[in-house]
Amino acid sequence: MKIVTRNEELLRDALSCLPQPSSRTSLASCNKLIRFEDISAAAFKIQCGVQKTPCMYSRLSKQYGMDIYLKKEFLQYTGSVKERGVLYLLMSLPQEQQRKGVIVASDSNFSMAVAYHASELRIPVFVIMPSSTAPARVKMCREYGAMVISYGTTAKDSQVHARRLAQENSYLYLEEEDSAVYLSGLGTVGLEVYEQVPKLDAVIFPAGGHCGLLAGSAAALKHLNPHISVIGVESESFPVLQQSLKAGHPTEDQACNNHHFYGDVSGVCFGSNSLQLTGKLVDKVVAVREEDILISMLRLLEYERATVDAEGAIGLAALVAGKLPELKDKRVAVVICSGNLELHLLQQCIARALTLDNRVCRFSLVISDCPGDLSKLLEILAREEARVLDIKQERTFVTSELFTVEVTCTVETRDKIHTAQLRNALLERYPTTAWTER
């Protein structure tokens, strides 16, 4: 958490451990910044303000050959684990600063958490968002109780404006960083998982640029049981954390994608403290493909009735992709940390995931344009128990012989085996059937 204000001396007592952005924190000082006692204190202080979310045995366990427990942090009021760190920070502020208010500048889960918890604590809160922000996010922040101001066309424009307002009005400008206070709040997830699932072998967290949850929870888990494996998962498209660990300092991946689908799993590595904690305490960091994330979202929706975003699904994606074979027959907790997916993206993600999972397929074939021929095709589809989603006929631009029609069908099947059976049945009757590849 980066604190920027004219009155920084007000924060010295509450945030005495906060490093300056320009300082290079040694591993020793990093250990002082977040101790198990700090995480325990955070858990006690925020227990009435955030949900103690369930960590439940999943029906996906049999499918992937291990005992899987899902820590459902997406059930927090704002749909994100960020509430833990935000609430602890806000409660740690001096009363004088709480009276003056705080200001943030983004449309992220972090800003949503600040908007809600600052309002609940009766701290004046202002959220500056670029004009490109989804209307649903703007509405939600206002419903939480924040004063939302639309400014600029980019996130940078909003940040500059927020800093200016902070200086002029003595607001506290908050930007997500990796201070001891924020990491301690996030680390309470590790405490809860340890309490809720006995005899744990491993815990899987989302990683990426914003690895505060991974670092803070690792500090708690490794203190309680050094033998528990702590694993981070990030996207192959921008392996920021792996690059930063290799370089020994936070790096920026030029390929980072700002598409809302990825949320906080993309972006630059935001702090040396969480990076150093990750390097010392985290056992493994793996990367997964976008396709694996989409299928993970589908699995969670089908088996757990959980609607989550990419950040929420990326931990399970490592198991879907078979990236962690050493966990077979083990007891594993997966943190599902976020469920803030925009509705138009949800529809696209599920449709794409069904295709990737060989559950929706498309084919084209040519039949004679005679009464009953289309019925014969539909009879084959019915016999094979394929559900027709869409069917189109083209007569005018068919390049084959006269008096034929090209039929294009989109159908839904049960799984990959069912799709193969349908394909064989169609090829037996219509040898020229052409399948649209994924």
C-alpha positions as CSV (number, residue, x, y, z in Angstrom):
1,M,0.0,0.0,0.0
2,K,1.6,3.2,-1.1
3,I,0.7,6.2,1.1
4,V,1.0,9.7,-0.5
5,T,0.0,12.8,1.5
6,R,1.3,16.1,2.7
7,N,0.9,14.9,6.3
8,E,3.0,11.8,6.2
9,E,4.0,12.3,9.8
10,L,0.5,11.4,10.9
11,L,1.1,7.9,9.7
12,R,4.4,7.2,11.4
13,D,2.9,5.6,14.5
14,A,0.4,3.4,12.7
15,L,2.6,2.6,9.7
16,S,6.1,2.8,11.1
17,C,7.1,-0.3,9.2
18,L,6.2,1.1,5.8
19,P,9.2,1.2,3.5
20,Q,9.9,4.1,1.2
21,P,9.4,3.3,-2.5
22,S,13.0,4.2,-3.3
23,S,14.6,2.2,-0.5
24,R,16.0,-1.3,-1.0
25,T,14.7,-3.5,1.8
26,S,17.0,-6.3,2.9
27,L,15.6,-9.7,3.6
28,A,16.2,-9.1,7.3
29,S,14.2,-5.9,7.3
30,C,11.6,-7.7,5.3
31,N,11.2,-10.2,8.0
32,K,10.7,-7.4,10.5
33,L,8.0,-5.8,8.3
34,I,5.7,-8.8,8.5
35,R,5.8,-11.3,11.4
36,F,3.4,-13.9,12.4
37,E,2.4,-11.7,15.3
38,D,1.4,-8.9,12.8
39,I,-0.8,-11.3,10.9
40,S,-2.4,-12.6,14.1
41,A,-3.1,-9.0,15.2
42,A,-4.7,-8.2,11.9
43,A,-6.9,-11.3,12.1
44,F,-8.2,-10.2,15.5
45,K,-8.8,-6.6,14.4
46,I,-10.7,-7.3,11.2
47,Q,-12.7,-10.3,12.3
48,C,-15.9,-8.3,12.6
49,G,-15.5,-6.5,9.3
50,V,-14.8,-9.3,6.8
51,Q,-16.2,-12.7,6.3
52,K,-14.5,-15.8,7.5
53,T,-15.1,-17.5,4.2
54,P,-15.6,-21.3,4.0
55,C,-12.9,-23.7,2.8
56,M,-15.0,-26.6,1.5
57,Y,-14.2,-30.0,0.0
58,S,-14.8,-29.9,-3.7
59,R,-16.5,-32.4,-6.0
60,L,-13.6,-31.7,-8.4
61,S,-11.4,-33.8,-6.1
62,K,-12.2,-37.1,-7.8
63,Q,-11.7,-35.7,-11.3
64,Y,-8.1,-34.5,-10.5
65,G,-7.0,-37.3,-8.1
66,M,-6.5,-35.3,-4.9
67,D,-8.5,-33.9,-2.0
68,I,-9.2,-30.3,-3.1
69,Y,-10.5,-27.7,-0.7
70,L,-11.7,-24.4,-2.1
71,K,-11.2,-21.3,0.0
72,K,-14.1,-19.1,-1.3
73,E,-12.8,-15.6,-0.8
74,F,-15.0,-14.4,-3.7
75,L,-17.8,-14.5,-1.1
76,Q,-16.5,-11.3,0.6
77,Y,-18.9,-8.4,0.3
78,T,-17.1,-6.8,-2.6
79,G,-16.2,-10.1,-4.2
80,S,-12.5,-9.9,-3.4
81,V,-9.9,-10.9,-0.9
82,K,-8.5,-7.4,-1.1
83,E,-10.9,-6.4,1.6
84,R,-8.7,-8.0,4.3
85,G,-5.7,-5.8,3.6
86,V,-7.7,-2.7,2.9
87,L,-9.8,-2.9,6.1
88,Y,-6.7,-3.4,8.3
89,L,-5.0,-0.4,6.7
90,L,-8.0,1.8,7.2
91,M,-8.5,0.8,10.8
92,S,-4.8,1.6,11.4
93,L,-5.0,5.2,10.3
94,P,-4.9,8.0,12.8
95,Q,-8.3,9.4,13.7
96,E,-7.4,12.8,12.3
97,Q,-6.7,11.3,8.9
98,Q,-9.8,9.2,9.1
99,R,-11.8,12.4,9.6
100,K,-10.1,14.1,6.5
101,G,-10.7,11.1,4.2
102,V,-9.0,9.0,1.6
103,I,-8.8,8.9,-2.1
104,V,-8.0,6.2,-4.7
105,A,-7.7,6.2,-8.5
106,S,-8.6,3.0,-10.3
107,D,-11.4,0.6,-11.1
108,S,-9.8,-2.4,-9.5
109,N,-10.9,-4.7,-6.7
110,F,-8.6,-2.7,-4.4
111,S,-10.7,0.5,-5.1
112,M,-13.9,-1.3,-4.6
113,A,-12.7,-2.6,-1.2
114,V,-11.6,0.9,-0.2
115,A,-14.9,2.4,-1.2
116,Y,-16.9,-0.1,0.9
117,H,-14.8,-0.3,4.0
118,A,-14.1,3.4,4.2
119,S,-17.8,4.1,4.0
120,E,-18.5,1.5,6.7
121,L,-15.9,3.1,9.0
122,R,-17.4,6.6,8.1
123,I,-14.2,7.7,6.5
124,P,-14.9,10.1,3.6
125,V,-13.8,8.3,0.4
126,F,-13.3,9.5,-3.1
127,V,-12.7,7.2,-6.1
128,I,-11.3,8.7,-9.4
129,M,-12.0,6.5,-12.4
130,P,-11.2,7.0,-16.1
131,S,-14.1,7.5,-18.5
132,S,-13.5,4.1,-20.0
133,T,-14.6,2.4,-16.7
134,A,-17.5,0.0,-17.0
135,P,-20.8,1.7,-15.9
136,A,-21.5,-1.3,-13.6
137,R,-18.3,-0.6,-11.6
138,V,-19.0,3.1,-11.3
139,K,-22.5,2.2,-10.0
140,M,-21.2,-0.3,-7.6
141,C,-18.7,2.0,-6.0
142,R,-21.4,4.7,-5.6
143,E,-23.7,2.1,-3.9
144,Y,-20.8,1.3,-1.5
145,G,-20.9,4.9,-0.4
146,A,-17.9,6.5,-2.3
147,M,-17.9,9.8,-4.1
148,V,-17.0,8.7,-7.6
149,I,-15.5,11.1,-10.1
150,S,-14.9,10.3,-13.7
151,Y,-11.7,12.0,-15.0
152,G,-9.4,11.4,-17.9
153,T,-9.3,8.7,-20.5
154,T,-6.6,6.6,-18.9
155,A,-5.7,5.3,-15.5
156,K,-2.7,7.6,-15.4
157,D,-4.9,10.6,-15.9
158,S,-7.0,9.6,-13.0
159,Q,-4.0,9.0,-10.7
160,V,-2.5,12.4,-11.5
161,H,-5.9,14.0,-10.7
162,A,-6.3,12.0,-7.5
163,R,-2.8,13.0,-6.2
164,R,-3.6,16.7,-6.9
165,L,-6.9,16.5,-5.0
166,A,-5.0,14.7,-2.1
167,Q,-2.5,17.6,-1.9
168,E,-5.1,20.3,-2.1
169,N,-7.5,18.8,0.4
170,S,-5.3,16.8,2.8
171,Y,-6.8,13.5,1.7
172,L,-4.8,10.3,2.0
173,Y,-4.0,9.0,-1.4
174,L,-3.9,5.2,-1.4
175,E,-2.4,3.1,-4.1
176,E,-2.0,-0.7,-3.8
177,E,1.5,-1.5,-2.5
178,D,3.1,-4.1,-0.2
179,S,3.4,-2.4,3.2
180,A,3.5,-4.5,6.3
181,V,0.0,-3.5,7.3
182,Y,-1.5,-4.5,3.9
183,L,0.4,-7.8,3.7
184,S,-0.6,-8.7,7.3
185,G,-4.3,-8.2,6.4
186,L,-4.0,-10.4,3.3
187,G,-2.0,-13.0,5.3
188,T,-5.0,-13.7,7.4
189,V,-6.2,-16.0,4.6
190,G,-3.3,-18.3,5.4
191,L,-4.3,-18.4,9.1
192,E,-7.9,-19.4,8.2
193,V,-7.0,-22.1,5.7
194,Y,-4.7,-23.7,8.3
195,E,-7.5,-23.7,10.9
196,Q,-10.1,-25.0,8.5
197,V,-8.3,-27.8,6.7
198,P,-6.3,-30.2,9.0
199,K,-3.3,-32.1,7.7
200,L,-2.7,-29.8,4.7
201,D,-0.1,-30.7,2.2
202,A,-0.2,-27.7,-0.1
203,V,-2.0,-24.3,-0.6
204,I,-2.3,-22.7,-4.1
205,F,-2.6,-19.0,-4.5
206,P,-2.9,-16.6,-7.5
207,A,0.3,-14.8,-8.1
208,G,1.2,-12.4,-11.0
209,G,2.3,-8.9,-10.5
210,H,0.1,-8.4,-7.4
211,C,1.5,-11.2,-5.2
212,G,0.7,-9.7,-1.8
213,L,-1.8,-12.4,-1.0
214,L,0.7,-15.1,-1.9
215,A,3.5,-13.5,0.2
216,G,1.4,-12.6,3.3
217,S,-0.3,-16.0,3.4
218,A,3.0,-17.8,2.9
219,A,4.4,-16.0,6.0
220,A,1.5,-17.3,8.1
221,L,1.5,-20.9,6.7
222,K,5.3,-21.4,6.9
223,H,5.3,-20.2,10.5
224,L,2.5,-22.6,11.5
225,N,3.9,-25.6,9.5
226,P,7.1,-25.3,7.4
227,H,6.2,-28.5,5.6
228,I,3.1,-27.1,3.9
229,S,3.9,-26.4,0.2
230,V,3.0,-22.8,-0.8
231,I,2.5,-22.5,-4.6
232,G,1.8,-19.4,-6.8
233,V,0.2,-19.5,-10.2
234,E,0.4,-16.8,-12.9
235,S,-0.4,-16.4,-16.5
236,E,2.0,-17.6,-19.3
237,S,1.2,-14.5,-21.2
238,F,2.9,-12.3,-18.6
239,P,5.0,-14.3,-16.1
240,V,5.9,-11.1,-14.2
241,L,6.6,-12.9,-10.9
242,Q,8.9,-15.5,-12.3
243,Q,10.8,-12.8,-14.2
244,S,11.1,-10.7,-11.1
245,L,12.3,-13.6,-9.0
246,K,14.9,-14.5,-11.6
247,A,16.1,-10.9,-11.8
248,G,16.1,-10.3,-8.1
249,H,14.0,-7.2,-8.3
250,P,10.5,-6.1,-9.5
251,T,10.4,-6.0,-13.3
252,E,7.8,-4.9,-15.9
253,D,6.7,-7.4,-18.6
254,Q,6.3,-5.5,-21.8
255,A,3.7,-8.0,-22.8
256,C,1.4,-7.2,-19.9
257,N,-2.2,-7.1,-21.1
258,N,-4.6,-4.5,-19.5
259,H,-7.7,-6.4,-20.7
260,H,-10.3,-6.6,-17.9
261,F,-10.4,-10.3,-18.2
262,Y,-7.0,-10.6,-16.4
263,G,-7.6,-8.1,-13.7
264,D,-4.9,-8.1,-11.0
265,V,-3.0,-11.1,-12.3
266,S,-1.5,-8.9,-15.0
267,G,0.5,-5.7,-14.4
268,V,3.9,-4.9,-13.0
269,C,5.4,-6.5,-9.9
270,F,4.5,-3.8,-7.4
271,G,6.9,-4.2,-4.5
272,S,10.2,-5.6,-3.3
273,N,8.8,-6.7,0.1
274,S,6.3,-9.2,-1.3
275,L,8.9,-10.3,-3.9
276,Q,11.5,-11.0,-1.2
277,L,9.0,-12.9,1.0
278,T,7.9,-14.9,-2.1
279,G,11.5,-15.8,-3.0
280,K,12.2,-17.0,0.6
281,L,8.9,-18.7,1.5
282,V,7.1,-19.8,-1.6
283,D,8.0,-23.3,-2.8
284,K,7.0,-23.0,-6.4
285,V,5.6,-20.6,-9.0
286,V,4.0,-22.0,-12.2
287,A,2.4,-20.4,-15.2
288,V,-0.8,-21.5,-17.0
289,R,-2.3,-20.7,-20.4
290,E,-5.4,-18.6,-21.0
291,E,-7.2,-21.7,-22.2
292,D,-6.6,-23.4,-18.8
293,I,-8.0,-20.4,-16.9
294,L,-11.2,-20.4,-19.0
295,I,-11.7,-24.2,-18.4
296,S,-11.1,-23.6,-14.7
297,M,-13.8,-20.9,-14.7
298,L,-16.2,-23.4,-16.4
299,R,-15.4,-26.2,-13.9
300,L,-16.0,-23.8,-10.9
301,L,-19.3,-22.7,-12.4
302,E,-20.5,-26.3,-13.1
303,Y,-19.3,-28.1,-10.0
304,E,-19.3,-25.3,-7.4
305,R,-21.9,-22.9,-8.8
306,A,-19.2,-20.3,-8.4
307,T,-19.0,-17.4,-10.9
308,V,-15.4,-16.2,-10.7
309,D,-13.0,-14.1,-12.8
310,A,-9.5,-15.0,-14.1
311,E,-7.8,-14.1,-10.8
312,G,-10.2,-16.3,-8.9
313,A,-9.8,-19.3,-11.3
314,I,-6.1,-19.2,-12.0
315,G,-5.2,-21.3,-8.9
316,L,-7.4,-24.2,-10.0
317,A,-6.1,-23.8,-13.5
318,A,-2.7,-25.2,-12.4
319,L,-4.5,-28.4,-11.5
320,V,-6.7,-28.4,-14.6
321,A,-3.5,-28.1,-16.8
322,G,-1.7,-30.8,-14.9
323,K,1.1,-28.5,-13.8
324,L,1.4,-30.0,-10.3
325,P,1.6,-33.8,-10.7
326,E,3.4,-34.0,-7.3
327,L,0.1,-33.2,-5.6
328,K,-1.6,-36.4,-6.6
329,D,-3.3,-38.1,-3.6
330,K,-2.5,-35.0,-1.5
331,R,-4.7,-32.7,0.5
332,V,-4.7,-29.3,-1.3
333,A,-6.4,-26.0,-0.6
334,V,-7.0,-23.6,-3.5
335,V,-7.7,-19.9,-2.8
336,I,-10.5,-18.6,-5.0
337,C,-9.9,-15.0,-4.4
338,S,-12.1,-12.9,-6.7
339,G,-15.5,-13.0,-8.4
340,N,-15.8,-9.7,-10.1
341,L,-16.3,-10.6,-13.7
342,E,-18.3,-8.2,-15.9
343,L,-21.5,-9.8,-17.4
344,H,-20.6,-9.4,-21.0
345,L,-17.2,-11.0,-20.4
346,L,-18.8,-13.9,-18.5
347,Q,-20.9,-14.8,-21.5
348,Q,-17.8,-14.7,-23.8
349,C,-15.7,-16.7,-21.4
350,I,-18.2,-19.5,-20.9
351,A,-18.9,-19.8,-24.6
352,R,-15.2,-20.0,-25.3
353,A,-14.6,-22.5,-22.5
354,L,-17.2,-24.9,-23.8
355,T,-15.5,-24.9,-27.2
356,L,-12.1,-25.5,-25.6
357,D,-13.5,-28.3,-23.5
358,N,-14.8,-30.0,-26.7
359,R,-18.4,-29.5,-25.6
360,V,-19.5,-27.2,-28.4
361,C,-18.5,-28.0,-32.0
362,R,-19.4,-26.9,-35.5
363,F,-19.4,-28.8,-38.8
364,S,-20.5,-28.2,-42.4
365,L,-21.7,-30.7,-44.9
366,V,-23.5,-30.7,-48.3
367,I,-26.8,-32.6,-48.8
368,S,-29.2,-32.8,-51.7
369,D,-31.9,-30.1,-51.5
370,C,-34.8,-32.7,-51.4
371,P,-37.6,-33.1,-48.9
372,G,-36.5,-35.3,-46.0
373,D,-32.7,-35.0,-46.4
374,L,-32.4,-32.5,-43.6
375,S,-34.6,-34.6,-41.4
376,K,-32.2,-37.5,-41.9
377,L,-29.3,-35.4,-40.7
378,L,-31.4,-34.3,-37.6
379,E,-32.2,-37.9,-36.9
380,I,-28.5,-38.8,-36.7
381,L,-27.9,-35.9,-34.3
382,A,-30.9,-37.0,-32.2
383,R,-29.7,-40.6,-32.2
384,E,-26.2,-39.5,-31.0
385,E,-27.8,-37.3,-28.3
386,A,-26.2,-34.1,-29.6
387,R,-28.1,-30.8,-28.8
388,V,-28.5,-28.5,-31.8
389,L,-27.6,-24.9,-30.9
390,D,-27.8,-23.4,-34.3
391,I,-28.3,-24.6,-37.9
392,K,-27.9,-22.6,-41.1
393,Q,-28.6,-23.5,-44.8
394,E,-26.8,-22.0,-47.8
395,R,-28.1,-22.5,-51.3
396,T,-27.0,-19.6,-53.4
397,F,-23.3,-19.7,-53.0
398,V,-22.8,-23.5,-52.9
399,T,-19.9,-24.5,-55.2
400,S,-20.8,-28.2,-55.5
401,E,-23.3,-29.7,-57.8
402,L,-26.7,-28.2,-58.5
403,F,-29.7,-28.7,-56.3
404,T,-27.6,-29.2,-53.1
405,V,-27.6,-27.2,-49.9
406,E,-24.7,-26.6,-47.5
407,V,-25.7,-27.1,-43.9
408,T,-23.7,-25.6,-41.0
409,C,-24.5,-26.9,-37.5
410,T,-23.4,-25.9,-34.1
411,V,-24.1,-28.6,-31.5
412,E,-23.4,-29.3,-27.9
413,T,-22.0,-32.6,-26.7
414,R,-21.2,-34.1,-23.3
415,D,-17.5,-34.3,-23.5
416,K,-14.5,-35.1,-25.9
417,I,-15.5,-38.8,-26.2
418,H,-19.1,-37.9,-27.1
419,T,-17.8,-35.4,-29.7
420,A,-15.6,-38.1,-31.3
421,Q,-18.6,-40.5,-31.5
422,L,-20.7,-37.9,-33.2
423,R,-17.9,-37.1,-35.6
424,N,-17.5,-40.8,-36.6
425,A,-21.3,-41.2,-37.1
426,L,-21.5,-38.2,-39.4
427,L,-18.4,-39.2,-41.4
428,E,-19.9,-42.6,-42.0
429,R,-23.1,-41.1,-43.5
430,Y,-21.5,-37.9,-45.0
431,P,-17.8,-38.5,-45.8
432,T,-17.2,-34.9,-46.9
433,T,-18.2,-33.4,-43.5
434,A,-15.8,-30.5,-42.6
435,W,-15.3,-29.7,-38.9
436,T,-14.4,-26.2,-37.7
437,E,-11.2,-26.5,-35.7
438,R,-11.0,-24.6,-32.4
